[in-house]
Amino acid sequence: MNQIVLSPTPFYKYQPSRNSKYTRRGEDMAKAFFIVFLVLFLVTACAIVEAQKCKPSGKIRGKKPPKDKCNRDHDSDCCKEGKLYTTYKCSPPVSKRTKATLTLNGFEKGGDGGAPAECDNRYHSDNTLVVALSTGWFNKKKRCHHNITIYGNGRKVDAMVVDECDSTMGCDAPHDYQPPCDNNIVDASEAVWKALGVPKHDRGSLDVHCFIVDEAQQYKPRGCNPDHGSYCCKGGKLHTTNRCSPAVSRRTRATLTLNGLGKGDDGGAPECDNKYHSDNTPIVALSTGWFNKMKRYHQNIAIYGNGRKVNAMVVDECDSTMGWFSDHDYQLPCPNNIVDALEAV
């Protein structure tokens, strides 16, 4: 049987010369394809950037406020009859240096802030470091009681979010007949402006940068002192607040806790006398209700426990209404029945 060996037919790749018309045509097509691809890429990139911008959601027509309505404190604007005001459902993306406009607001009852704060349905002292954020940044209460850091006038300050500066509605009673907020507003209390060192006659509007913590991130309090078993706040967790304390009697039940009122201790900022105190002094802080707006300042209370009793002077408040920011050492609000005592007690 004869063996037949089949040899493969040699394959020759056609390689036209660099000067052939086929080569030139191919290079031209490649260049054209690259240009088309680049244009499409740039258009797509621009579309993505455009999509990230916050665009107006609509307009509302202004109504003239009723007589004696619309509080003009802090140079607040009142709606004008027939004027169209732009509304927003979004705010610019947040970053470590988010650009914003700082405005001045009153958070107390009867102030130009209108209704109670959205986060806790309460009014707040203008001496407290609190702010309201535009609707997009407020994000359906997800930033309630979170801290933001505000950089402006060469300084910085931490403030707690307690309210919304509504960018979607306005010109009605709940909004004190004021126009909708812009989408980049940090509406701050007098205390925030004071902390930034802005003179009173210059307060009203200031370009600032803010560090707004994303609500999905875990906030790590800076400077929270865990001495004496103190609890530090956790991002997003809800904590109960109280404006009152149990009724007092000759034998009022309370919980005695351990506190440090020295500088740098877990007691945070001083309250009654604006002084820090030695742990060797028999002094205490009382929950907000018992503290009673400083009416028990420098009064003595008798504490019975462990088969003994001791007299101690009230020099501070264990705040049951607020927490989370620097003045409270980033700790939780106190329960309403606390006697927060020094080592000496």
C-alpha positions in Angstrom: 0.0 0.0 0.0 1.4 3.2 -1.1 1.7 5.9 1.6 0.7 9.3 0.5 2.0 12.3 2.3 -0.1 15.5 2.0 2.0 18.6 2.3 0.1 21.7 3.4 -0.1 24.4 0.9 2.2 27.3 1.9 0.2 30.3 3.2 1.5 33.7 2.1 0.3 36.8 4.0 -0.4 39.7 1.6 1.7 42.6 2.7 1.1 45.6 0.5 3.8 48.2 0.4 3.5 51.3 2.6 2.9 53.4 -0.5 0.0 51.3 -1.8 -3.4 52.8 -2.0 -4.8 50.0 0.3 -2.4 50.9 3.1 -3.2 54.6 2.9 -6.9 53.9 2.9 -6.6 51.6 5.9 -4.7 54.2 7.9 -7.3 56.9 7.0 -10.1 54.6 8.2 -8.2 53.9 11.4 -7.7 57.6 12.1 -11.4 58.3 11.3 -12.5 55.5 13.7 -10.3 56.8 16.5 -11.7 60.3 16.1 -15.3 59.0 16.1 -14.5 57.0 19.3 -12.9 60.0 21.0 -15.8 62.2 20.2 -18.3 59.6 21.5 -16.2 59.2 24.7 -16.1 62.9 25.4 -19.9 63.2 24.7 -20.5 60.3 27.1 -18.2 61.8 29.8 -19.9 65.2 29.4 -23.3 63.6 29.7 -22.3 61.8 32.9 -21.0 65.1 34.4 -24.2 66.8 33.3 -26.2 64.1 35.0 -24.4 64.7 38.3 -25.4 68.4 38.3 -28.4 69.4 40.3 -31.0 70.9 38.1 -34.1 72.9 39.2 -37.2 70.7 39.8 -39.7 73.5 39.1 -41.0 76.9 40.2 -43.6 78.2 42.6 -45.4 81.5 42.4 -45.0 83.8 45.4 -47.8 85.0 47.6 -47.9 88.1 49.6 -47.6 87.3 53.3 -50.5 88.1 55.6 -50.2 91.1 57.9 -47.7 90.7 60.7 -46.4 87.4 59.1 -42.9 86.6 57.7 -40.3 87.3 60.3 -37.6 89.7 58.9 -35.0 88.8 61.5 -31.5 88.3 60.2 -32.6 90.1 57.0 -34.7 87.2 55.9 -36.5 87.6 52.5 -40.3 87.5 52.3 -42.1 86.2 49.3 -43.4 88.7 46.8 -46.8 88.4 45.1 -46.6 86.8 41.7 -42.8 86.3 41.6 -41.5 82.9 40.5 -39.1 81.1 42.7 -37.0 78.2 41.6 -37.3 74.9 43.5 -34.8 72.0 43.9 -35.1 68.3 45.0 -31.4 67.8 44.9 -28.1 69.4 46.1 -24.6 69.4 44.7 -22.6 66.2 45.3 -20.8 66.1 48.7 -17.1 65.9 49.2 -14.5 66.7 51.8 -14.6 70.3 50.7 -18.2 70.9 49.5 -18.9 74.5 48.5 -21.8 76.0 50.2 -23.4 79.3 51.2 -23.7 79.9 54.9 -26.8 81.9 55.9 -28.1 83.1 59.3 -31.2 81.5 60.9 -33.1 81.7 64.1 -33.9 78.3 65.7 -35.8 79.6 68.7 -39.6 79.9 69.0 -40.8 83.0 67.3 -37.6 83.3 65.2 -37.3 83.5 61.5 -36.8 79.8 61.3 -40.5 79.3 61.4 -41.7 75.9 62.6 -39.8 73.6 65.1 -36.7 71.8 63.8 -37.6 68.9 61.4 -35.3 66.4 63.1 -36.8 66.5 66.6 -39.8 68.8 66.4 -38.2 71.1 68.9 -36.9 74.7 69.0 -33.2 75.2 69.7 -31.3 78.0 71.4 -29.4 80.4 69.0 -26.4 79.9 71.3 -26.2 76.2 70.2 -24.1 75.1 67.3 -26.9 73.8 65.0 -27.7 74.1 61.3 -30.3 73.4 58.7 -29.3 71.9 55.3 -30.8 72.3 51.9 -33.3 69.5 50.9 -30.8 67.4 48.9 -28.2 67.4 51.6 -30.8 66.9 54.3 -31.7 63.7 52.4 -35.0 62.8 54.0 -33.7 63.2 57.6 -30.8 60.8 57.0 -28.4 63.5 58.2 -30.3 64.4 61.3 -28.1 64.8 64.3 -25.0 64.3 62.2 -22.1 66.7 62.6 -20.7 68.7 59.7 -17.5 70.7 59.7 -17.7 74.3 58.3 -14.6 76.1 57.1 -15.0 79.8 56.7 -13.4 83.2 57.6 -10.1 81.4 58.3 -11.6 79.2 61.0 -13.6 76.0 61.3 -16.4 74.8 63.5 -18.5 71.6 64.0 -22.3 71.9 64.0 -25.1 69.5 64.3 -27.8 69.1 61.6 -31.3 69.6 63.3 -33.4 71.0 60.5 -34.1 71.2 56.7 -33.8 74.4 54.7 -36.6 73.4 52.3 -35.6 73.8 48.7 -38.8 72.3 47.4 -41.5 74.6 48.9 -42.0 78.0 50.5 -44.2 81.1 50.6 -46.6 79.5 53.1 -47.2 79.5 56.8 -44.9 76.5 57.7 -42.1 78.2 55.9 -42.9 81.6 57.5 -43.8 83.0 54.0 -40.2 82.9 52.9 -38.9 81.7 49.5 -37.6 78.2 49.0 -33.9 77.8 49.9 -31.2 77.4 47.3 -29.8 74.0 46.9 -26.5 74.7 48.5 -27.5 76.3 51.8 -26.1 75.7 55.3 -28.5 77.8 57.5 -26.7 78.3 60.7 -27.4 79.7 64.2 -25.8 82.8 65.7 -23.4 80.4 67.6 -21.9 79.1 64.4 -21.2 82.5 63.0 -19.7 83.6 66.3 -17.5 80.5 66.4 -16.2 81.4 62.9 -15.3 84.9 64.2 -17.6 86.8 61.8 -18.6 90.3 63.2 -22.3 90.8 63.8 -22.7 93.4 61.1 -21.2 91.0 58.5 -23.4 88.1 59.3 -26.0 86.9 56.8 -24.3 85.3 53.8 -20.8 83.8 53.5 -19.1 81.4 51.0 -17.8 78.4 52.9 -16.6 74.9 52.4 -18.1 72.0 54.4 -17.1 68.5 55.3 -20.5 66.7 55.1 -20.2 63.1 56.2 -22.0 60.7 53.9 -24.9 59.2 55.9 -23.9 55.7 54.7 -20.5 56.1 56.4 -19.8 55.4 60.0 -19.0 58.7 61.7 -16.0 58.4 64.0 -16.2 61.2 66.6 -13.0 63.2 66.9 -11.9 63.7 70.5 -14.5 61.6 72.3 -13.0 60.7 75.6 -14.1 57.3 76.8 -12.8 57.8 80.4 -15.0 56.4 83.2 -16.8 54.1 80.7 -18.3 57.0 78.7 -20.2 56.1 75.5 -19.2 57.7 72.2 -21.8 58.4 69.6 -22.2 56.2 66.5 -23.1 57.5 63.1 -26.8 57.0 62.2 -27.9 55.6 65.6 -30.9 57.2 67.2 -30.6 58.4 70.8 -33.5 59.4 73.1 -33.6 63.0 74.4 -35.5 64.4 77.4 -36.3 68.0 78.4 -37.7 67.0 81.8 -36.6 64.9 84.8 -38.7 63.0 87.4 -40.4 65.0 90.1 -38.1 65.8 93.0 -38.8 64.9 96.7 -36.8 64.3 99.8 -35.7 60.9 98.5 -35.6 61.4 94.7 -34.4 58.3 93.0 -31.5 58.9 90.6 -28.6 57.1 88.9 -25.1 58.2 90.0 -22.5 58.2 87.3 -18.8 59.0 87.2 -17.6 62.1 85.4 -14.4 64.2 85.0 -14.7 68.0 84.9 -11.1 68.7 84.4 -9.8 70.2 81.2 -9.5 67.3 78.6 -11.7 65.0 80.7 -14.8 63.3 79.5 -17.0 66.0 81.0 -16.5 68.2 77.9 -17.0 71.9 78.0 -17.7 73.8 81.3 -21.2 75.2 82.0 -22.2 77.1 85.1 -19.0 79.1 85.8 -17.1 78.5 82.6 -14.4 76.8 84.7 -12.9 73.3 84.9 -12.8 71.5 88.3 -10.6 69.1 90.1 -11.7 65.5 90.6 -10.9 66.0 94.3 -13.9 68.4 94.7 -17.4 67.1 95.7 -19.3 68.5 92.8 -21.9 67.1 90.3 -23.8 67.7 87.1 -27.6 67.2 86.9 -29.8 66.0 84.1 -31.4 68.9 82.1 -34.8 68.8 84.0 -33.2 68.9 87.4 -30.6 71.4 86.3 -33.6 73.6 85.5 -32.0 76.3 83.3 -29.1 76.9 85.8 -31.6 77.5 88.7 -29.8 74.9 90.8 -26.4 76.3 90.0 -24.1 76.3 93.1 -26.8 74.7 95.2 -26.0 71.7 97.4 -27.7 68.3 97.1 -27.5 65.4 99.5 -26.7 62.1 97.9 -27.5 58.8 99.7 -25.8 55.6 98.6 -23.7 52.6 99.7 -24.9 53.2 103.3 -23.5 56.7 103.4 -24.4 60.3 102.4 -22.4 63.2 100.9 -23.2 66.8 100.1 -22.1 68.0 96.7 -22.4 71.3 94.8 -24.1 71.5 91.4 -21.8 73.1 88.8 -22.8 71.6 85.5 -25.6 70.2 83.4 -25.7 66.6 82.1 -27.5 67.5 78.9 -30.5 65.3 78.2 -31.5 67.3 75.2 -28.5 67.1 72.9 -25.2 65.3 72.3 -23.0 64.2 69.4 -20.9 67.4 68.9 -17.8 68.9 70.5 -19.4 70.8 73.4 -20.7 67.4 74.6 -17.4 65.5 73.8 -19.3 63.6 71.1 -21.1 61.6 73.8 -24.7 60.5 74.0 -27.4 62.6 75.6 -27.8 61.9 79.3 -30.8 60.0 80.6 -33.2 62.2 82.6 -32.3 60.9 86.0 -28.6 61.4 86.2 -26.4 62.8 89.0 -23.0 62.9 87.2 -20.4 63.0 90.0 -16.7 63.5 90.3 -14.3 61.0 91.9 -14.5 62.8 95.3 -18.2 62.1 95.6 
